[in-house]
Amino acid sequence: MKTFAHLAASILLGVLLTACGSSNTETTDQDTSGSSSSDVSSSSDASSSSAAALDPVTIHMIGDSTMTEYPDRRPQAGWGEMVHMFYNDDVTVVNWARGGRSSRSFYYETGRWPATKAALAEGDYVIIQFGHNDQKRGGDYDEFGTYAFCSDGSTDGEGCADTEHSYYQFLKKYVMEAREQGATPILMTPMVRKYFSGTSINETGQHNLTSINSGETFPRGSYTAAMKAVAETYDVPLVDVTEETRIIVESYGNTAATEYLYIAADSTHPTELFATLIAKRAVGGLSALNVLADYTVEVSSVITSPTEIDWVKRYTGTSTNRTLTVSAFDLDPASGSVIVTAPEGFQVSHDQQDWQSELSIDYQNGDFMHTVNVSFNPEEEKVYSETLILSLLGEQVASVALMGEGVGAGTGLASHVSWFTDPDSLAPETDGPVNATDAVAVNLVKHSNRVFSIQEEGSDLTTDKTIARYVANNHTGRPADEYLLFEASAANGSFAIDTISAYLTSSGGSTVRADMEYSLTSDFSNPIKLNEDPLFFTANTMTKVEFQVIEQLSANASLYLRIYTWNAADNDGKFLAVYDVQISGLAED
């Protein structure tokens, strides 16, 4: 039985998904390399499940935003991220898919098919899934658009006069060129859009475009039919993901599918739960065709992320919360409740308000993804090593290791140091016997200030504040040398630091990310990362991020805090807004 620590990134707070319309296009927000999933951990029995040793194989995945990876944009996920879960450790998955690409644009783009093809080796596999962005029209047609078969309305894909705008022809190119490299091509039809007509997904949602677009002469046709025609003509293994996802989405219905299967922004992109269900059906479809069947593994139906939570040291009498993502699929019975039971010293909650020793996760359709908040509140000065139990019908179905140590609270005067309450000043403000230096913007450029609403702690009222913003134009992931730096130290006595916090948001769009880390040395050796996953924000909405820490600073010793920032999209003009960065605790004079 295989379990996975990385099924879903822990979600900060509960996320309510609501329908916000639909889109026929995708954003282009990824880097220009393939992402490998070969280093994902798995249980030792999974990799040794076959009686005989298997030759290592590599699966290359090419496609669009429904397949690509979103490690810092949860709950969104591409189904290609989840494929590795259903194979043993002899399989390496390299995900070349990127948002916004069509069968045509991916073929010509440097860093996409040319790079993929160059990386193919004898015995590799190539999973091919396009269709969403082939439907682009107007000004995007020349670069992205295709007809399912031919632009003259013909359904004879082999006889297209205009091969540059034929989905059939580009699929054929991928198939033939993959085979030339000694690789095995696999075709997978595109997942459905959540376009309901009554209780069914309509033809457009299944990528059969029967209406004629403005300025065009013929309807685009059925992209799934075109892919099936290529598969039949060239004897290519095909999994009908369109049909598999239609069944899933219709079984949920429009309301539940909106809440659980698709992200809030549109009716196209899957959540982690849906991405996992798609990957499971895709791998199952291949196994039914006897493709890579010997490499598949059995996957547990209830999965937690993470599989263990370590609070390290925490002050006695003070609670500290962590989030746990619980995902499930193919549960039997199809409707029921999973019970989460917390051990001594810990509590669980749906909403971070009502804390209990036990809670119930109610589900339908046999699938769910749910965030459970777990609180550690040590009452004694001792090491806690306990187990959180998840059960269904009285039987344990999953568990999470919980660890932490209760330590005695420090003494002294409540003290803190803060920065950026004045947007035009880097100087700190101190309260109590603590010292601090000016903040430093390392390789970050300050932009114009902007007014945001802040909900002050302990109040239901919001206040408009003028807030500093810094340019976040690094598009290659978290930079090592672009950050805000802060230093706080004890004055004459000790400084028992218990909290680090800041108000942050993404300005100019929602694609700015941030990480917060601290170290006890000026060279920033042995840093401690405060957030488990990159921080992401609702655009232009100031969010307070707060972390409980335990650090005892002696006189004149310092804590160094860094806030790294970057932009997850390809476009510029995005900024990190920052207000009231604070380090607080008890200080002795």
C-alpha positions as a printed Julia matrix, in Angstrom:
589×3 Matrix{Float64}:
   0.0     0.0     0.0
   1.45    3.34   -1.0
   0.87    6.63    0.83
   2.05   10.08   -0.16
   3.23   13.06    1.83
   2.96   15.36   -1.17
  -0.55   14.72   -2.46
  -1.6    18.21   -1.44
   0.25   21.16    0.03
  -1.06   22.24    3.4
  -3.6    25.0     2.84
  -3.44   28.14    4.94
  -6.93   28.42    6.37
  -9.98   26.84    4.76
 -10.58   27.76    1.15
 -14.14   28.17   -0.07
 -14.38   27.57   -3.8
 -17.15   29.4    -5.61
 -17.99   29.67   -9.29
 -16.66   32.81  -10.92
 -17.63   32.18  -14.52
 -15.66   30.29  -17.14
 -12.81   30.91  -19.51
 -11.68   29.58  -22.87
  -8.1    30.66  -22.32
  -5.35   29.94  -19.83
  -2.67   32.09  -18.3
   0.97   31.54  -19.13
   2.73   31.47  -15.8
   5.32   28.74  -15.75
   9.05   28.5   -16.33
  10.7    26.98  -19.4
  11.89   23.59  -18.23
  10.41   20.18  -17.61
   9.71   19.26  -13.98
  10.67   15.81  -12.75
   8.75   13.89  -10.11
  11.36   11.18   -9.73
  12.39   12.29   -6.25
   8.99   11.98   -4.57
   9.16    9.73   -1.53
   7.23    6.48   -1.35
   7.04    3.48    0.88
   9.67    0.78    0.41
   7.12   -1.95   -0.22
   5.69    0.0    -3.15
   8.93   -0.04   -5.12
   9.41   -3.74   -4.51
   5.84   -4.79   -5.26
   6.74   -6.57   -8.51
   8.03  -10.11   -8.28
  10.75   -9.46  -10.85
  12.98   -6.42  -11.24
  11.65   -3.87  -13.73
  13.68   -1.68  -16.03
  13.48    2.03  -15.12
  11.24    4.03  -17.45
  10.6     7.72  -18.0
   7.22    9.24  -18.8
   7.3    12.66  -20.49
   4.08   14.66  -20.26
   3.22   17.41  -22.75
   0.12   19.54  -22.53
  -1.44   22.67  -21.06
  -2.39   24.19  -17.71
  -4.71   21.32  -16.82
  -1.64   19.04  -16.78
   1.18   21.28  -15.56
   2.49   21.81  -12.0
   1.39   24.44   -9.47
   3.47   23.86   -6.32
   2.77   27.36   -4.99
  -0.82   27.91   -6.13
  -2.88   25.49   -4.11
  -5.64   24.38   -4.23
  -4.97   24.44   -8.0
  -3.08   21.46   -9.4
  -2.44   19.94  -12.8
  -3.28   16.25  -13.09
   0.21   15.58  -14.39
   1.5    16.44  -10.9
  -0.34   13.44   -9.48
   0.6    10.72  -11.98
   3.72    9.64  -10.07
   1.55    8.62   -7.11
   0.17    5.65   -8.99
   3.53    4.26  -10.17
   6.39    2.67   -8.3
   9.9     4.11   -7.95
  11.06    2.62  -11.26
   9.06    5.36  -13.02
  10.29    8.93  -13.47
   7.69   11.49  -14.58
   8.93   14.62  -16.37
   6.19   17.22  -16.76
   6.83   19.55  -19.73
   3.26   20.88  -19.8
   2.71   24.62  -19.4
  -0.29   26.9   -19.11
  -1.72   28.55  -22.2
  -0.18   26.18  -24.74
  -2.0    24.56  -27.63
  -0.9    21.64  -29.79
   0.38   24.24  -32.27
   2.16   26.69  -29.95
   3.79   23.92  -27.87
   5.23   22.34  -31.01
   7.12   25.46  -32.06
   8.03   27.04  -28.71
  11.67   26.85  -27.67
  11.88   24.95  -24.42
   8.72   22.94  -25.09
   8.53   20.26  -27.82
  12.03   20.9   -29.23
  13.46   20.43  -25.73
  11.17   17.5   -24.96
  12.1    15.7   -28.15
  15.8    16.21  -27.5
  15.37   14.63  -24.06
  13.61   11.5   -25.35
  15.47    8.22  -25.14
  14.81    4.71  -26.39
  12.06    3.14  -24.27
  10.6     6.42  -22.96
   6.87    7.22  -23.05
   5.21   10.5   -24.08
   1.7    11.34  -22.82
   0.11   13.92  -25.14
  -2.91   15.98  -24.1
  -3.98   19.24  -25.76
  -7.28   20.78  -26.83
  -8.27   23.6   -24.47
  -6.11   26.3   -26.04
  -6.48   24.99  -29.58
  -9.94   26.58  -29.36
  -8.5    30.11  -29.14
  -9.72   32.53  -31.76
  -9.44   36.15  -32.88
  -6.02   37.64  -32.34
  -4.76   34.42  -30.73
  -5.74   32.17  -33.62
  -2.58   32.45  -35.69
  -0.3    31.36  -32.83
  -2.55   28.96  -30.95
  -5.72   28.12  -32.84
  -6.5    24.91  -34.67
  -9.51   23.15  -36.11
 -10.1    19.64  -34.83
  -9.49   18.21  -38.3
  -9.1    20.82  -41.09
  -9.78   24.55  -41.36
 -11.82   23.99  -44.56
 -14.42   22.04  -42.59
 -13.23   18.64  -43.79
 -13.0    15.74  -41.34
 -10.28   14.01  -43.34
  -7.32   14.89  -41.15
  -4.86   13.29  -43.53
  -5.91   15.53  -46.4
  -5.78   18.99  -44.79
  -4.57   21.72  -47.13
  -3.83   23.94  -44.1
  -1.72   21.7   -41.87
  -0.66   24.65  -39.68
  -4.09   24.95  -38.07
  -5.02   21.3   -37.79
  -5.17   19.64  -34.36
  -5.09   16.27  -36.1
  -1.91   17.17  -37.97
  -0.05   18.38  -34.88
  -1.01   15.27  -32.92
   0.29   13.24  -35.84
   3.59   15.16  -35.7
   4.03   14.41  -32.0
   3.28   10.72  -32.56
   5.64   10.29  -35.5
   8.5    12.33  -34.0
   8.28   10.56  -30.64
   8.56    7.23  -32.42
  11.54    8.48  -34.4
  13.3     8.97  -31.03
  12.44    5.44  -29.92
   9.71    6.59  -27.53
   6.13    5.32  -27.23
   3.47    8.03  -27.75
   0.24    7.92  -25.74
  -2.79   10.1   -26.51
  -5.16   11.38  -23.84
  -8.21   13.46  -24.68
  -8.65   16.75  -22.75
 -10.52   16.89  -19.44
 -13.99   18.41  -19.62
 -14.86   21.99  -18.84
 -17.61   22.43  -16.23
 -20.2    23.53  -18.8
 -23.52   22.08  -17.63
 -26.75   21.91  -19.54
 -29.17   20.64  -16.95
 -27.43   17.71  -15.27
 -25.06   16.91  -18.15
 -21.84   18.39  -19.51
 -22.7    19.93  -22.87
 -20.92   19.34  -26.17
 -18.73   22.43  -25.8
 -17.62   21.21  -22.39
 -16.62   17.96  -24.1
 -14.62   19.9   -26.72
 -17.06   19.36  -29.59
 -17.5    22.86  -31.03
 -20.52   22.79  -33.33
 -21.16   26.56  -33.59
 -19.28   28.79  -36.01
 -17.12   31.46  -34.38
 -17.48   35.07  -35.5
 -15.26   35.7   -38.52
 -14.87   32.0   -39.29
 -16.57   29.87  -41.94
 -16.76   26.44  -40.35
 -17.23   25.08  -36.84
 -14.02   23.9   -35.17
 -15.35   20.35  -34.76
 -14.72   17.65  -32.18
 -11.19   17.63  -30.77
 -11.79   14.33  -28.99
 -12.95   12.75  -32.27
  -9.85   14.04  -34.04
  -7.54   12.59  -31.39
  -9.33    9.25  -31.57
  -8.91    9.29  -35.35
  -5.15    9.79  -34.98
  -5.0     6.97  -32.43
  -6.84    4.6   -34.76
  -4.92    5.53  -37.89
  -1.48    5.27  -36.29
  -2.21    2.56  -33.7
  -1.54    4.78  -30.68
  -2.7     3.87  -27.14
  -5.48    6.3   -26.13
  -7.25    7.01  -22.83
 -10.51    8.92  -23.15
  -9.96   11.39  -20.3
 -12.82   13.5   -21.66
 -15.26   10.68  -21.0
 -13.72    9.75  -17.64
 -13.92   13.33  -16.37
 -17.44   13.77  -17.75
 -18.55   10.85  -15.59
 -16.83   12.27  -12.51
 -18.15   15.82  -12.92
 -21.71   14.75  -13.69
 -21.72   12.46  -10.67
 -20.88   15.47   -8.5
 -23.32   17.84  -10.16
 -22.75   21.51  -10.88
 -22.81   22.79   -7.31
 -20.54   20.16   -5.77
 -18.2    20.19   -8.77
 -17.82   23.94   -8.35
 -16.97   23.51   -4.69
 -14.65   20.51   -4.86
 -13.39   19.83   -8.38
 -12.63   23.17  -10.05
 -10.76   26.2    -8.75
 -12.82   29.28   -7.96
 -11.51   31.32  -10.89
 -13.06   29.3   -13.74
 -14.64   26.1   -15.01
 -11.48   24.64  -16.55
  -8.7    24.13  -14.01
  -8.79   21.26  -11.49
  -8.23   21.31   -7.76
  -5.81   18.88   -6.1
  -8.66   16.48   -5.49
  -9.85   16.5    -9.1
  -6.28   16.34  -10.42
  -5.74   13.21   -8.33
  -8.95   11.62   -9.59
  -7.97   12.39  -13.2
  -4.49   10.94  -12.75
  -5.97    7.8   -11.2
  -8.31    7.33  -14.16
  -5.53    8.06  -16.65
  -3.15    5.51  -15.13
  -5.98    3.0   -14.78
  -6.84    3.49  -18.44
  -3.26    2.77  -19.47
  -3.14   -0.33  -17.29
  -6.32   -1.58  -18.98
  -4.42   -1.27  -22.27
  -1.51   -3.17  -20.69
   0.68   -0.09  -20.89
   3.02    0.2   -17.87
   0.63   -2.03  -15.93
   3.49   -3.77  -14.09
   4.65   -0.43  -12.7
   1.4     0.6   -11.02
   0.91    0.46   -7.26
  -2.11    0.3    -5.0
  -2.86    3.65   -3.38
  -4.55    4.16   -0.04
  -7.93    5.85   -0.3
  -7.39    8.35    2.55
  -4.25   10.46    2.29
  -2.94   13.14    4.64
  -0.49   15.9     3.89
   1.76   16.13    5.75
   2.04   12.68    7.31
   3.7    14.12   10.41
   3.68   17.49   12.16
   6.48   18.6    14.47
   5.97   21.74   16.56
   9.5    21.38   18.01
   9.49   23.55   21.18
   6.46   25.49   22.36
   5.75   27.4    25.57
   3.47   25.62   28.03
  -0.02   27.04   28.23
   0.21   28.5    24.72
  -1.57   26.91   21.75
  -0.06   26.86   18.27
  -1.95   25.77   15.15
  -0.97   23.85   12.03
  -3.03   22.81    9.01
  -3.52   19.29    7.73
  -4.98   18.44    4.32
  -7.02   15.23    4.19
  -7.83   13.85    0.74
  -9.9    10.8    -0.08
 -11.24    9.04   -3.15
 -13.19    5.88   -3.99
 -14.4     5.54   -0.41
 -16.78    2.75    0.5
 -19.48    3.65    1.45
 -19.84    6.47   -1.09
 -21.32    8.76    1.55
 -20.47    8.9     5.22
 -18.13   10.48    7.73
 -14.41   10.2     8.44
 -13.71   10.74   12.16
 -10.55   12.59   13.19
  -9.44   11.91   16.78
  -6.74   13.99   18.49
  -4.51   12.65   21.3
  -3.69   14.28   24.64
  -2.17   17.75   24.29
  -3.73   18.33   20.85
  -7.1    19.46   19.48
  -8.71   19.68   16.04
 -11.05   22.18   14.4
 -12.78   22.86   11.09
 -12.64   26.64   11.45
  -9.96   27.5    14.07
 -12.78   28.63   16.36
 -14.4    25.5    17.77
 -11.63   23.22   19.09
 -12.45   19.61   19.99
 -10.7    16.34   20.68
 -12.68   14.82   17.79
 -14.34   16.06   14.61
 -16.28   14.57   11.72
 -15.61   15.1     8.0
 -18.86   14.39    6.18
 -18.58   13.44    2.51
 -20.55   12.32   -0.54
 -19.59   10.79   -3.92
 -16.81    8.82   -2.24
 -14.33   11.71   -2.58
 -13.32   14.79   -0.62
 -10.51   17.17    0.21
 -10.7    18.93    3.55
  -8.47   21.12    5.71
  -8.21   20.14    9.37
  -6.66   22.57   11.83
  -4.54   20.91   14.52
  -3.61   22.74   17.74
  -0.75   21.87   20.1
  -1.26   23.16   23.64
   1.34   21.63   25.97
   0.36   21.76   29.62
   3.54   20.14   30.91
   7.25   20.6    30.32
   7.84   17.34   28.47
   8.23   15.79   25.02
   4.96   14.86   23.28
   4.98   12.09   20.67
   1.43   11.11   19.77
  -0.74    9.95   16.86
  -3.78   11.57   15.25
  -6.19    8.87   14.07
  -8.59    9.01   11.08
 -11.23    6.31   11.01
 -14.17    5.24    8.86
 -16.9     2.98   10.24
 -14.74    2.35   13.3
 -11.7     1.21   11.28
  -8.48    3.25   11.14
  -7.84    4.47    7.57
  -4.95    6.9     8.13
  -2.83    8.46   10.85
  -0.59   11.47   11.39
   2.37   11.6    13.77
   2.21   14.62   16.1
   5.32   15.78   17.96
   6.38   18.71   20.1
   8.01   19.7    23.36
   6.51   21.86   26.08
   8.97   24.3    27.65
   8.53   26.81   30.45
   7.57   30.32   29.39
  10.08   33.12   29.78
   9.71   36.07   32.12
   9.9    39.78   31.56
   8.08   42.67   29.96
   5.94   42.17   26.85
   8.08   43.77   24.15
   8.27   44.02   20.39
  10.01   45.67   17.48
   8.23   46.56   14.23
   9.04   47.93   10.8
   7.07   49.46    7.92
   4.29   51.05    9.93
   5.65   54.15    8.15
   5.89   53.26    4.45
   8.65   55.78    3.81
  10.94   54.69    6.62
  13.17   51.66    7.14
  13.72   52.55   10.79
  12.32   50.24   13.49
   9.9    51.1    16.26
  10.6    49.41   19.58
   8.47   48.85   22.66
  10.34   47.44   25.65
  14.01   46.67   26.38
  14.89   45.44   22.86
  17.12   46.8    20.11
  16.77   46.74   16.33
  18.47   48.02   13.19
  16.99   49.6    10.07
  15.39   47.23    7.61
  17.45   46.56    4.5
  16.04   45.94    1.0
  18.58   43.58   -0.57
  18.35   43.79   -4.38
  14.71   44.87   -4.15
  13.45   48.12   -5.66
  10.86   50.17   -3.81
   7.81   51.16   -5.84
   5.18   53.77   -5.09
   3.13   53.44   -1.9
  -0.51   52.45   -2.07
  -3.5    52.66    0.26
  -4.86   49.33    1.5
  -7.45   48.4     4.1
  -6.1    46.73    7.23
  -8.22   44.84    9.72
  -6.41   45.44   12.98
  -6.12   42.49   15.34
  -8.94   42.27   17.87
 -11.21   44.55   15.88
 -13.97   44.04   13.3
 -13.19   47.44   11.81
 -10.87   48.12    8.9
  -8.56   51.1     8.61
  -7.02   52.54    5.46
  -3.22   52.59    5.63
  -0.6    53.84    3.21
   1.68   50.86    2.66
   5.1    50.31    1.09
   5.46   48.15   -2.02
   8.51   46.42   -3.49
   8.89   45.22   -7.08
   8.67   41.44   -7.46
   9.78   40.71  -11.01
  11.86   37.57  -10.53
  10.04   34.88  -12.55
  12.35   31.89  -11.98
  11.21   30.93   -8.51
  12.44   32.13   -5.15
  15.64   34.15   -5.56
  18.5    33.61   -3.15
  19.58   37.25   -3.17
  16.36   39.31   -3.21
  14.77   39.9     0.2
  13.91   42.3     3.0
  16.21   41.92    6.01
  15.37   42.7     9.65
  17.44   42.39   12.84
  16.2    42.42   16.44
  18.25   41.85   19.57
  18.06   41.74   23.34
  19.2    44.92   25.08
  20.62   44.36   28.55
  18.86   41.15   29.54
  17.27   38.26   27.65
  14.61   38.41   24.93
  12.29   35.38   24.78
  10.83   35.69   21.26
   7.5    33.94   20.78
   5.92   35.51   17.66
   6.99   36.75   14.22
   4.32   38.36   12.06
   3.68   40.69    9.13
   0.88   42.05    6.97
   1.55   41.15    3.32
  -0.21   40.97   -0.01
   0.32   40.7    -3.74
  -0.29   44.01   -5.5
  -0.95   44.41   -9.23
  -2.23   40.83   -9.45
  -2.32   37.68   -7.36
   0.92   36.06   -8.55
   3.41   37.45   -6.01
   4.78   34.86   -3.58
   6.79   35.19   -0.38
   8.84   33.11    2.05
   9.79   34.06    5.61
  12.89   32.64    7.31
  15.05   33.54   10.28
  18.51   32.73   11.58
  20.44   33.44   14.77
  23.66   34.28   12.91
  24.54   37.3    10.78
  25.67   35.08    7.88
  22.2    33.48    7.95
  23.53   29.98    8.45
  21.09   27.24    9.5
  17.97   29.28    8.64
  14.55   28.21    9.91
  11.7    28.53    7.42
   8.49   29.81    9.01
   6.01   28.91    6.25
   5.8    25.35    4.97
   4.72   26.38    1.45
   5.21   29.67   -0.4
   2.85   32.35    0.88
   0.27   33.45   -1.69
  -2.39   36.12   -1.4
  -5.66   37.42   -2.76
  -4.67   40.41   -4.87
  -4.63   43.73   -2.99
  -5.98   42.17    0.22
  -3.66   42.63    3.16
  -3.24   39.36    5.04
  -1.67   38.94    8.46
   0.72   36.02    8.56
   1.8    35.03   12.06
   4.14   32.34   13.32
   4.83   31.13   16.83
   8.51   30.58   17.58
  10.62   29.87   20.62
  13.98   31.61   20.68
  15.76   32.78   23.83
  18.18   35.58   23.0
  20.82   36.47   25.57
  22.02   40.08   26.0
  23.18   41.58   22.68
  22.37   38.41   20.7
  20.3    38.91   17.53
  17.64   37.27   15.42
  17.79   37.95   11.66
  14.57   37.76    9.62
  14.32   37.64    5.83
  11.24   38.01    3.64
  11.93   36.7     0.13
   9.59   37.64   -2.71
   9.11   36.68   -6.36
   6.52   36.64   -9.14
   5.03   33.3   -10.25
   3.82   34.75  -13.58
   5.75   35.74  -16.71
   4.48   39.32  -16.73
   5.95   42.28  -14.84
   4.26   45.01  -12.81
   3.69   42.97   -9.66
   4.62   44.09   -6.14
   4.86   42.8    -2.59
   3.04   45.12   -0.19
   4.43   44.99    3.36
   3.21   46.5     6.63
   4.0    46.09   10.34
   6.66   43.38   10.27
   6.92   42.48   13.94
   9.11   40.4    16.25
   7.69   40.09   19.77
   8.06   38.3    23.08
   9.14   38.87   26.69
  12.28   40.9    27.41
  14.17   41.41   30.68
  15.84   44.71   31.41
